[in-house]
Amino acid sequence: MTRFRLGSAIPFLLLVAGCDWGSSVDLRNESGAVVAEQIRRVAAGGDFAQPGRWETKITLNQVDAPGMPAAFTEKLKAQMRQPQTAASCLTAEDVKKGAFYVGEENQACRYERFAMGKGRIDGVLRCTDQMGTRSMAMSGSYGRDTYKLVVTTDSQSAQQAGAAGKVSVTMTMDARRSGQCLGTEGRPLTRL
């Protein structure tokens, strides 16, 4: 079964959604490399997310996995009742380089659309390969010290046709910069 890992989008979304950019990005049908370059271009302008400790709360809103065993779906439903939290340390060097993963190495993925500016973000990433098809849609708001996004991931396994191989997850991500790094946080991933 091919699916997005819930935590895999956090570093990308933390660094991208934490931006308060004077300029904007508005792309259609582009590779991850093109999207990454445009984000780096804007980040080089210096109006980027503030370095420091970022605390993210992830709430699972909906999980649909008709082909999964009942015990697995019950475990997911239990997780939905308890939001997950994570802390990351975003350094000044991370901000300066725009060092984050946006799928640029994966040639099987393309951004159907990616737009951000004026405190809003909206995008759809689609991937098709031997494992199946996947999509990730995100929409929300951001500032220099906070962001809130709703992310929906859908996957269809190439090994299991129809409903048995389908998984859909919708989550809300609320994050805020809470001050200086304490040295106990995780590091933002630079690739998956």
Beta strands, then each sheet from edge to edge (+ up, - down):
strand 1: 25-31
strand 2: 52-64
strand 3: 84-90
strand 4: 109-117
strand 5: 120-129
strand 6: 132-142
strand 7: 146-157
strand 8: 166-179
sheet 1: 1+ 4- 5+ 6- 7+ 8- 2+ 3-
end
